């Protein structure tokens, strides 16, 4: 099983946590939970040359910065 599905769930989960309203954030957490399971099943969590965790941090910073520029606040 390739790591593509875990990257897809990671990116969509982080996006959902930042973009969805507060009452729908459980969907984002569920996507992140599926991503963690897929990482364990595929046993591949490293993208060349960036690790999966650095990728997660960069996506979160990108989306958080975008929200700060557009709304002036974070909705976590």
Secondary structure, 3 states (H helix, E strand, C coil): CCCHHHHHHHHHHHHHHHHCCHHHHHHHHHHHHHHHHHHHHHCCCECCCCEHHHHHHHHHHHHHHHHHHHHCCCCC
